Amino acid sequence: MSTRPARPEAGRRPPRRPRRNPLLRPAVTGLVGLLLLLLGIAIGQALEDGPSPGGRVTNVRTLQPQPLPAAGRTVTVTITATTP
């Protein structure tokens, strides 16, 4: 009789992977985030600097007030307050 297990790999653990640098993942994540931020800023500036569609032009001008005609009649209003 054999005392060997039916599958020799059943009792073995898979070999351990070498440990990665613990700062690598946060550094790469931060770098990707920074690149996305810069890309968003660049797109925003490009949209802001571009010409507006339709070619609308806004003109601003100051209007001077016209003189009023002289009043034909003057009305005086008098208010008296009574205290109870």
Summary of the structure (lengths in Angstrom):
residues: 84
radius of gyration: 42.2
end to end distance: 123.3
largest distance: 132.8
contacts: 66
relative contact order: 0.04
helix: 36%
strand: 0%
